Amino acid sequence: MSDVILSTKGLSKSFDGLRANHDIDFELYRHEVHALIGPNGAGKTTFVSMLIGRLRPTSGVMTFEGRDVTGLGAAARVKAGMAYTFQITSVFAKLSCHENVALAARRLGGDVEAEVASALERVGLGGRAEEIAGDLSYGHQRLLEIAMGLAQRPALLILDEPTQGLAESEIAGFKALIRALAAETTILLIEHNMSVVMELADRITVLNFGEVLAQGSPEEIHHSSAVQSAYLGTGGDDAED
Ligand SMILES: Nc1ncnc2c1ncn2[C@@H]1O[C@H](COP(=O)(O)OP(=O)(O)OP(=O)(O)O)[C@@H](O)[C@H]1O
């Protein structure tokens, strides 16, 4: 697990003097499920926006697959092997599931039909290829988004709040999906649901006030008093909500 697929060194972002991210050193290991957590406003979205090339850092560097990608834009990073899904579903509501995934698969070239079929199958939507995306339940639309990410055969899949708005039964299915996907890709989860984080993550990074407050296994994070007082606001004994 020591093969580093992505790293940041001293990554910082300020907005008019406000330090949204400050001096973040971060490493993501190949094939790990890594959760990024922190209270509202801690800087998670800012950090991920820099990782995917939507925001330029004020200072610091980023490498991906051993290459300095600090100056690359979002499209170039997708080509380099990063895929991400957004907090809000971004499927094309009027297109079928097949067409949505095909749009993503075409970015990569190759056998689009085979990629689409495989991606839909992996998220459990194999039988719904011709259904119109907008007619799917919210939970299924989120799965469709993950299929769109997978169709790009990413080395790194970044999922922003993937369980937000899902029913409990759907969350159970999502956990199983992530466990299966971890065998073939690296996953960075930005997630508020602590049971999902604690169950799925190999390692967790906690941001607070734009800085890394703690990093470690779920067990270490669970027992960290700094995390409990800063993130959970309790200083108490239960990190699971
Ligand atoms: N474009 C921007 N312009 C100015 N300030 C911003 C901008 N984006 C984020 N911020 C500020 O940076 C800080 C970090 O915000 P960010 O959205 O990264 O946190 P977050 O951890 O993702 O929060 P949440 O969990 O609520 O999504 C906040 O104080 C926010 O107001």
The ligand as an SDF file (V2000), in Angstrom:
LIG
                    3D

 31 33  0  0  0  0  0  0  0  0999 V2000
  -14.9090   30.8900   -4.3280 N   0  0  0  0  0  0  0  0  0  0  0  0
  -14.7790   31.2820   -3.0640 C   0  0  0  0  0  0  0  0  0  0  0  0
  -14.6300   32.5790   -2.7310 N   0  0  0  0  0  0  0  0  0  0  0  0
  -14.4740   32.9660   -1.4640 C   0  0  0  0  0  0  0  0  0  0  0  0
  -14.4520   32.1390   -0.4100 N   0  0  0  0  0  0  0  0  0  0  0  0
  -14.6020   30.8240   -0.6490 C   0  0  0  0  0  0  0  0  0  0  0  0
  -14.7790   30.3180   -1.9870 C   0  0  0  0  0  0  0  0  0  0  0  0
  -14.8860   28.9600   -1.9140 N   0  0  0  0  0  0  0  0  0  0  0  0
  -14.8040   28.6410   -0.6030 C   0  0  0  0  0  0  0  0  0  0  0  0
  -14.6210   29.7550    0.1570 N   0  0  0  0  0  0  0  0  0  0  0  0
  -14.4490   29.7800    1.6210 C   0  0  0  0  0  0  0  0  0  0  0  0
  -13.4160   28.8660    1.9280 O   0  0  0  0  0  0  0  0  0  0  0  0
  -13.7200   28.1540    3.1360 C   0  0  0  0  0  0  0  0  0  0  0  0
  -13.6970   26.6710    2.8650 C   0  0  0  0  0  0  0  0  0  0  0  0
  -14.8390   26.3320    2.0910 O   0  0  0  0  0  0  0  0  0  0  0  0
  -15.0850   24.9090    1.4300 P   0  0  0  0  0  0  0  0  0  0  0  0
  -16.3290   25.0220    0.5990 O   0  0  0  0  0  0  0  0  0  0  0  0
  -13.8560   24.4560    0.7700 O   0  0  0  0  0  0  0  0  0  0  0  0
  -15.3750   24.0170    2.7110 O   0  0  0  0  0  0  0  0  0  0  0  0
  -16.0690   22.5850    2.8340 P   0  0  0  0  0  0  0  0  0  0  0  0
  -15.2980   21.8400    3.8520 O   0  0  0  0  0  0  0  0  0  0  0  0
  -16.1870   21.9820    1.4920 O   0  0  0  0  0  0  0  0  0  0  0  0
  -17.4920   22.9240    3.3830 O   0  0  0  0  0  0  0  0  0  0  0  0
  -18.8840   22.1130    3.1890 P   0  0  0  0  0  0  0  0  0  0  0  0
  -18.7530   20.8540    3.9740 O   0  0  0  0  0  0  0  0  0  0  0  0
  -19.8590   23.0640    3.7920 O   0  0  0  0  0  0  0  0  0  0  0  0
  -19.0810   21.8990    1.7220 O   0  0  0  0  0  0  0  0  0  0  0  0
  -15.0560   28.6880    3.6180 C   0  0  0  0  0  0  0  0  0  0  0  0
  -14.8110   29.6980    4.5660 O   0  0  0  0  0  0  0  0  0  0  0  0
  -15.6780   29.2520    2.3700 C   0  0  0  0  0  0  0  0  0  0  0  0
  -16.5770   30.3060    2.6700 O   0  0  0  0  0  0  0  0  0  0  0  0
  1  2  1  0
  2  3  1  0
  2  7  2  0
  3  4  2  0
  4  5  1  0
  5  6  2  0
  6  7  1  0
  6 10  1  0
  7  8  1  0
  8  9  2  0
  9 10  1  0
 10 11  1  0
 11 12  1  0
 11 30  1  0
 12 13  1  0
 13 14  1  0
 13 28  1  0
 14 15  1  0
 15 16  1  0
 16 17  2  0
 16 18  1  0
 16 19  1  0
 19 20  1  0
 20 21  2  0
 20 22  1  0
 20 23  1  0
 23 24  1  0
 24 25  2  0
 24 26  1  0
 24 27  1  0
 28 29  1  0
 28 30  1  0
 30 31  1  0
M  END
$$$$
